Amino acid sequence: MYYYNFRTPIASILLFIVLLISGCSKTDHYQNGKDYLSSKKYAEAISEFQQVKADDKDFRLAQSKIGYIQGLQAFNDSLFQAAEVQLQKVVSEDEFYHESLLMLDKIAQSRKLSETPRKDTLIIKQEITEHKSEEEPDPKIKVTTDAEITKKFVTQMTSLIEKFESLYETAHTTSVDSKKNYLANMQSLQRSFSGLDYNAKEKSADAIELKNKTTAWMNKRIEFISRLIYDNTVQETNNSRSLKEEGDKMYIGVTTQMKKTR
């Protein structure tokens, strides 16, 4: 008597169904990121884009959109140097490319305006020079107020913060070997930041808070990149993801504090 073996086709069908479900359940991080971006949920969008693998066809666009989001946020916060660095990472095939070009153009125009001396300012300076009296203080004696000292201190901190974040963003996505060089530069900037002098007699609480928050944030970013190098991986893993997320939250605190010091 002939017996038909049902096990083989049934097993094959079950295997096919499992593979089909597995394939369908694969998370499309790039599409999720686009959805978050359209809803202006920037932190969630960046998190999704960062999970797109280097061998994924959408990896380049994912990195481009990270640059767009961070450039847009920096632009809105008037951190034009940091915005310029990030917006230049947006590729031409990205749908946000032209918007990025518009922001870059505005940054360039703003820079030109700030570098062009006003005629009325020159006239005022000339009038002051012509009407100097003998009772005016010696111009060689430099009088610096606490407000001026604080403003200079905040400007120095802001510049180093923007440079550090730019280095971090590149270190995050570059190869492991390149990460080591960027890490060294990040540590050098951190030392420069720690060495900033603030000798005002009456110190600004907001300025001091900015330095404290920035120091903690820089330490966390360095710890994260160091962990990626130790794990020999380009992108974060389950072991290092929490370090990145903590650093992202700290950076939001730093940028918020920078606004308070202006």
C-alpha positions as a Markdown table, in Angstrom:
| # | Residue | x | y | z |
|---|---|---|---|---|
| 1 | Met | 0.0 | 0.0 | 0.0 |
| 2 | Tyr | 1.3 | 3.5 | -0.8 |
| 3 | Tyr | 1.3 | 6.1 | 2.0 |
| 4 | Tyr | 1.7 | 9.8 | 1.1 |
| 5 | Asn | 4.1 | 11.6 | 3.4 |
| 6 | Phe | 2.4 | 14.9 | 4.4 |
| 7 | Arg | 5.2 | 16.0 | 6.7 |
| 8 | Thr | 7.6 | 17.4 | 4.1 |
| 9 | Pro | 5.1 | 19.8 | 2.3 |
| 10 | Ile | 3.5 | 20.9 | 5.6 |
| 11 | Ala | 6.9 | 21.6 | 7.1 |
| 12 | Ser | 7.9 | 23.6 | 4.0 |
| 13 | Ile | 4.7 | 25.6 | 4.2 |
| 14 | Leu | 5.2 | 26.4 | 7.8 |
| 15 | Leu | 8.8 | 27.4 | 7.2 |
| 16 | Phe | 7.7 | 29.7 | 4.4 |
| 17 | Ile | 5.1 | 31.3 | 6.6 |
| 18 | Val | 7.7 | 31.9 | 9.4 |
| 19 | Leu | 10.1 | 33.4 | 7.0 |
| 20 | Leu | 7.4 | 35.6 | 5.4 |
| 21 | Ile | 6.3 | 36.9 | 8.8 |
| 22 | Ser | 9.9 | 37.5 | 9.8 |
| 23 | Gly | 10.5 | 39.5 | 6.7 |
| 24 | Cys | 7.3 | 41.5 | 7.1 |
| 25 | Ser | 8.1 | 42.3 | 10.7 |
| 26 | Lys | 11.5 | 43.7 | 9.9 |
| 27 | Thr | 11.5 | 47.3 | 11.2 |
| 28 | Asp | 11.9 | 49.9 | 8.5 |
| 29 | His | 13.8 | 52.5 | 10.5 |
| 30 | Tyr | 14.2 | 54.9 | 7.6 |
| 31 | Gln | 10.5 | 55.0 | 6.9 |
| 32 | Asn | 9.8 | 55.3 | 10.6 |
| 33 | Gly | 12.2 | 58.2 | 10.8 |
| 34 | Lys | 10.5 | 60.0 | 7.9 |
| 35 | Asp | 7.1 | 59.6 | 9.6 |
| 36 | Tyr | 8.5 | 61.1 | 12.8 |
| 37 | Leu | 10.2 | 63.9 | 10.8 |
| 38 | Ser | 6.9 | 64.8 | 9.1 |
| 39 | Ser | 5.3 | 65.0 | 12.6 |
| 40 | Lys | 8.3 | 67.2 | 13.7 |
| 41 | Lys | 9.2 | 64.6 | 16.4 |
| 42 | Tyr | 12.9 | 65.3 | 15.8 |
| 43 | Ala | 14.4 | 63.3 | 18.6 |
| 44 | Glu | 12.5 | 60.2 | 17.6 |
| 45 | Ala | 13.3 | 60.7 | 13.9 |
| 46 | Ile | 17.0 | 60.9 | 14.6 |
| 47 | Ser | 16.9 | 57.8 | 16.8 |
| 48 | Glu | 15.3 | 55.9 | 13.9 |
| 49 | Phe | 17.6 | 57.2 | 11.2 |
| 50 | Gln | 20.7 | 56.3 | 13.3 |
| 51 | Gln | 19.5 | 52.7 | 13.4 |
| 52 | Val | 19.7 | 52.4 | 9.6 |
| 53 | Lys | 22.6 | 50.1 | 8.9 |
| 54 | Ala | 25.6 | 51.1 | 6.8 |
| 55 | Asp | 24.8 | 48.5 | 4.2 |
| 56 | Asp | 21.2 | 49.6 | 3.8 |
| 57 | Lys | 20.2 | 51.3 | 0.6 |
| 58 | Asp | 18.7 | 54.2 | 2.6 |
| 59 | Phe | 21.8 | 54.7 | 4.8 |
| 60 | Arg | 23.0 | 57.8 | 2.9 |
| 61 | Leu | 19.6 | 59.5 | 3.0 |
| 62 | Ala | 19.2 | 58.6 | 6.6 |
| 63 | Gln | 22.5 | 60.3 | 7.5 |
| 64 | Ser | 21.5 | 63.3 | 5.3 |
| 65 | Lys | 18.2 | 63.7 | 7.2 |
| 66 | Ile | 20.1 | 63.6 | 10.5 |
| 67 | Gly | 22.2 | 66.5 | 9.2 |
| 68 | Tyr | 19.0 | 68.3 | 8.2 |
| 69 | Ile | 17.3 | 67.9 | 11.5 |
| 70 | Gln | 20.3 | 68.9 | 13.6 |
| 71 | Gly | 21.0 | 71.8 | 11.2 |
| 72 | Leu | 17.4 | 73.0 | 11.4 |
| 73 | Gln | 17.5 | 72.9 | 15.2 |
| 74 | Ala | 20.8 | 74.8 | 15.4 |
| 75 | Phe | 19.5 | 77.3 | 12.9 |
| 76 | Asn | 16.3 | 77.9 | 14.9 |
| 77 | Asp | 18.5 | 78.4 | 18.0 |
| 78 | Ser | 20.7 | 80.9 | 16.1 |
| 79 | Leu | 23.7 | 78.6 | 16.4 |
| 80 | Phe | 24.7 | 79.4 | 12.8 |
| 81 | Gln | 28.2 | 77.8 | 12.9 |
| 82 | Ala | 26.8 | 74.5 | 14.0 |
| 83 | Ala | 23.9 | 74.8 | 11.6 |
| 84 | Glu | 26.2 | 75.3 | 8.7 |
| 85 | Val | 28.2 | 72.2 | 9.5 |
| 86 | Gln | 25.1 | 70.0 | 9.7 |
| 87 | Leu | 23.2 | 71.5 | 6.7 |
| 88 | Gln | 26.2 | 70.9 | 4.4 |
| 89 | Lys | 25.7 | 67.2 | 5.0 |
| 90 | Val | 22.3 | 67.2 | 3.3 |
| 91 | Val | 22.7 | 65.4 | -0.1 |
| 92 | Ser | 21.2 | 66.7 | -3.4 |
| 93 | Glu | 18.7 | 63.8 | -3.7 |
| 94 | Asp | 17.2 | 64.5 | -0.3 |
| 95 | Glu | 13.8 | 66.2 | -0.4 |
| 96 | Phe | 15.1 | 68.7 | 2.2 |
| 97 | Tyr | 18.1 | 69.7 | 0.1 |
| 98 | His | 16.6 | 73.0 | -1.3 |
| 99 | Glu | 15.4 | 74.0 | 2.2 |
| 100 | Ser | 18.8 | 73.4 | 3.5 |
| 101 | Leu | 20.3 | 75.6 | 0.8 |
| 102 | Leu | 17.9 | 78.4 | 1.8 |
| 103 | Met | 19.1 | 78.2 | 5.4 |
| 104 | Leu | 22.7 | 78.2 | 4.3 |
| 105 | Asp | 22.1 | 81.3 | 2.2 |
| 106 | Lys | 20.5 | 83.1 | 5.1 |
| 107 | Ile | 23.5 | 82.2 | 7.3 |
| 108 | Ala | 25.8 | 83.6 | 4.7 |
| 109 | Gln | 23.8 | 86.8 | 4.4 |
| 110 | Ser | 23.8 | 87.1 | 8.2 |
| 111 | Arg | 27.6 | 86.7 | 8.3 |
| 112 | Lys | 28.1 | 89.4 | 5.6 |
| 113 | Leu | 25.9 | 91.8 | 7.5 |
| 114 | Ser | 27.8 | 91.2 | 10.8 |
| 115 | Glu | 31.1 | 91.8 | 9.0 |
| 116 | Thr | 30.0 | 95.0 | 7.3 |
| 117 | Pro | 30.7 | 98.1 | 9.4 |
| 118 | Arg | 27.8 | 100.6 | 9.6 |
| 119 | Lys | 28.5 | 104.1 | 8.2 |
| 120 | Asp | 26.7 | 105.8 | 11.1 |
| 121 | Thr | 28.9 | 104.0 | 13.6 |
| 122 | Leu | 32.0 | 105.3 | 11.8 |
| 123 | Ile | 30.6 | 108.8 | 11.9 |
| 124 | Ile | 29.8 | 108.6 | 15.6 |
| 125 | Lys | 33.3 | 107.3 | 16.3 |
| 126 | Gln | 34.8 | 110.2 | 14.3 |
| 127 | Glu | 32.7 | 112.8 | 16.2 |
| 128 | Ile | 33.7 | 111.3 | 19.5 |
| 129 | Thr | 37.4 | 111.5 | 18.5 |
| 130 | Glu | 37.1 | 115.1 | 17.4 |
| 131 | His | 35.3 | 116.2 | 20.6 |
| 132 | Lys | 37.5 | 114.5 | 23.1 |
| 133 | Ser | 38.1 | 116.6 | 26.2 |
| 134 | Glu | 41.0 | 116.7 | 28.5 |
| 135 | Glu | 38.8 | 115.3 | 31.3 |
| 136 | Glu | 38.2 | 112.0 | 29.5 |
| 137 | Pro | 40.0 | 108.9 | 30.8 |
| 138 | Asp | 43.1 | 107.7 | 29.3 |
| 139 | Pro | 42.1 | 105.3 | 26.4 |
| 140 | Lys | 45.1 | 103.1 | 27.2 |
| 141 | Ile | 43.3 | 102.2 | 30.5 |
| 142 | Lys | 41.0 | 99.3 | 29.6 |
| 143 | Val | 37.8 | 99.2 | 31.8 |
| 144 | Thr | 36.1 | 95.8 | 31.7 |
| 145 | Thr | 32.8 | 95.3 | 33.5 |
| 146 | Asp | 31.5 | 92.0 | 34.8 |
| 147 | Ala | 28.9 | 92.1 | 32.0 |
| 148 | Glu | 31.6 | 92.3 | 29.4 |
| 149 | Ile | 33.6 | 89.5 | 31.0 |
| 150 | Thr | 30.5 | 87.3 | 31.2 |
| 151 | Lys | 29.6 | 88.0 | 27.6 |
| 152 | Lys | 33.1 | 87.0 | 26.4 |
| 153 | Phe | 33.1 | 83.9 | 28.6 |
| 154 | Val | 29.7 | 82.8 | 27.2 |
| 155 | Thr | 30.9 | 83.5 | 23.6 |
| 156 | Gln | 34.0 | 81.3 | 24.2 |
| 157 | Met | 31.9 | 78.5 | 25.6 |
| 158 | Thr | 29.3 | 78.6 | 22.8 |
| 159 | Ser | 32.1 | 78.4 | 20.2 |
| 160 | Leu | 33.7 | 75.3 | 21.8 |
| 161 | Ile | 30.2 | 73.7 | 22.3 |
| 162 | Glu | 29.4 | 74.1 | 18.6 |
| 163 | Lys | 32.8 | 72.7 | 17.5 |
| 164 | Phe | 32.6 | 69.8 | 20.0 |
| 165 | Glu | 29.1 | 68.8 | 18.8 |
| 166 | Ser | 30.3 | 68.9 | 15.2 |
| 167 | Leu | 33.2 | 66.6 | 16.0 |
| 168 | Tyr | 30.9 | 64.3 | 17.8 |
| 169 | Glu | 28.4 | 64.0 | 15.0 |
| 170 | Thr | 31.2 | 63.0 | 12.6 |
| 171 | Ala | 32.8 | 60.7 | 15.1 |
| 172 | His | 29.5 | 58.9 | 15.6 |
| 173 | Thr | 29.1 | 57.9 | 12.0 |
| 174 | Thr | 32.7 | 57.4 | 10.8 |
| 175 | Ser | 34.8 | 54.3 | 10.8 |
| 176 | Val | 36.2 | 52.9 | 14.0 |
| 177 | Asp | 39.8 | 53.8 | 13.1 |
| 178 | Ser | 38.7 | 57.4 | 12.3 |
| 179 | Lys | 36.7 | 57.6 | 15.5 |
| 180 | Lys | 40.0 | 57.4 | 17.5 |
| 181 | Asn | 41.2 | 60.6 | 15.8 |
| 182 | Tyr | 38.0 | 62.4 | 16.4 |
| 183 | Leu | 37.9 | 61.2 | 20.0 |
| 184 | Ala | 41.4 | 62.8 | 20.5 |
| 185 | Asn | 40.1 | 66.1 | 19.1 |
| 186 | Met | 37.0 | 65.9 | 21.3 |
| 187 | Gln | 39.2 | 65.4 | 24.4 |
| 188 | Ser | 41.4 | 68.3 | 23.3 |
| 189 | Leu | 38.4 | 70.6 | 23.0 |
| 190 | Gln | 37.1 | 69.4 | 26.4 |
| 191 | Arg | 40.4 | 70.4 | 28.0 |
| 192 | Ser | 40.2 | 73.8 | 26.3 |
| 193 | Phe | 36.7 | 74.2 | 27.7 |
| 194 | Ser | 37.7 | 73.2 | 31.2 |
| 195 | Gly | 40.6 | 75.8 | 31.0 |
| 196 | Leu | 38.4 | 78.8 | 30.2 |
| 197 | Asp | 38.8 | 81.6 | 32.7 |
| 198 | Tyr | 35.8 | 83.4 | 34.3 |
| 199 | Asn | 37.2 | 86.1 | 36.5 |
| 200 | Ala | 34.1 | 88.3 | 36.9 |
| 201 | Lys | 33.6 | 89.6 | 40.5 |
| 202 | Glu | 29.9 | 89.0 | 40.3 |
| 203 | Lys | 29.5 | 85.8 | 38.3 |
| 204 | Ser | 26.4 | 85.0 | 36.3 |
| 205 | Ala | 24.5 | 81.9 | 37.7 |
| 206 | Asp | 23.3 | 81.1 | 34.2 |
| 207 | Ala | 26.9 | 81.1 | 32.8 |
| 208 | Ile | 28.1 | 78.9 | 35.6 |
| 209 | Glu | 25.2 | 76.5 | 35.0 |
| 210 | Leu | 26.0 | 76.4 | 31.3 |
| 211 | Lys | 29.6 | 75.4 | 32.1 |
| 212 | Asn | 28.5 | 72.7 | 34.5 |
| 213 | Lys | 25.9 | 71.2 | 32.1 |
| 214 | Thr | 28.4 | 71.4 | 29.2 |
| 215 | Thr | 31.1 | 69.6 | 31.2 |
| 216 | Ala | 28.8 | 66.7 | 32.0 |
| 217 | Trp | 27.5 | 66.5 | 28.4 |
| 218 | Met | 31.1 | 66.5 | 26.9 |
| 219 | Asn | 32.0 | 63.7 | 29.4 |
| 220 | Lys | 29.0 | 61.6 | 28.3 |
| 221 | Arg | 29.7 | 62.1 | 24.6 |
| 222 | Ile | 33.4 | 61.1 | 25.1 |
| 223 | Glu | 32.3 | 58.0 | 27.1 |
| 224 | Phe | 29.9 | 57.0 | 24.2 |
| 225 | Ile | 32.5 | 57.3 | 21.4 |
| 226 | Ser | 35.0 | 55.5 | 23.6 |
| 227 | Arg | 32.5 | 52.7 | 24.1 |
| 228 | Leu | 32.0 | 52.4 | 20.3 |
| 229 | Ile | 35.7 | 52.1 | 19.8 |
| 230 | Tyr | 35.9 | 49.5 | 22.6 |
| 231 | Asp | 33.0 | 47.5 | 21.0 |
| 232 | Asn | 34.7 | 48.0 | 17.5 |
| 233 | Thr | 31.4 | 49.1 | 15.9 |
| 234 | Val | 30.4 | 52.1 | 13.9 |
| 235 | Gln | 26.9 | 52.5 | 15.3 |
| 236 | Glu | 25.6 | 52.0 | 18.9 |
| 237 | Thr | 24.6 | 48.6 | 20.2 |
| 238 | Asn | 22.3 | 47.6 | 23.1 |
| 239 | Asn | 25.3 | 48.1 | 25.4 |
| 240 | Ser | 26.0 | 51.7 | 24.3 |
| 241 | Arg | 22.6 | 53.0 | 23.2 |
| 242 | Ser | 21.8 | 54.3 | 26.7 |
| 243 | Leu | 25.0 | 56.4 | 26.7 |
| 244 | Lys | 23.9 | 58.0 | 23.5 |
| 245 | Glu | 20.4 | 58.7 | 24.7 |
| 246 | Glu | 21.7 | 60.3 | 27.9 |
| 247 | Gly | 24.1 | 62.5 | 25.8 |
| 248 | Asp | 21.2 | 63.6 | 23.6 |
| 249 | Lys | 19.1 | 64.6 | 26.6 |
| 250 | Met | 22.1 | 66.5 | 28.0 |
| 251 | Tyr | 22.6 | 68.3 | 24.8 |
| 252 | Ile | 19.1 | 69.6 | 24.8 |
| 253 | Gly | 19.8 | 70.9 | 28.3 |
| 254 | Val | 23.0 | 72.6 | 27.1 |
| 255 | Thr | 21.2 | 74.3 | 24.1 |
| 256 | Thr | 18.4 | 75.4 | 26.4 |
| 257 | Gln | 20.9 | 76.9 | 28.9 |
| 258 | Met | 22.7 | 78.7 | 26.1 |
| 259 | Lys | 19.5 | 80.6 | 25.3 |
| 260 | Lys | 19.3 | 81.7 | 28.9 |
| 261 | Thr | 22.8 | 83.2 | 28.8 |
| 262 | Arg | 22.1 | 85.5 | 25.8 |
